[in-house]
Amino acid sequence: MMYYDQFNTGKRIQKLRRERYLTQEELAVRLNVSDRHLRSLESGEYIPSIDLFIEIAAFFDVTLDLSLIHISEPTRHSLIS
């Protein structure tokens, strides 16, 4: 069984943001959300909507499964099979 970990997803969003030297405010503006909302996402207090997940993935040019939500490659293959 696979579980979604919103804390780790928030940390991945934070890592992607920091790798691009963006502040929370700058990323929030680009994603059209408040900086408070982004802080809540990064801290794992809030789960992004699927629309926001797609926006984040597109902005950072990553896939949802492996990079943002972090489904490991072996798990991904077992889910597909």
ABEGO torsion letter per residue (X at the ends): XBBBBAAAAAAAAAAAAAAAGBBAAAAAAAAGBBAAAAAAAAAGABBBBAAAAAAAAAAAGBBAAAAAAGBBAAAAAAAAX
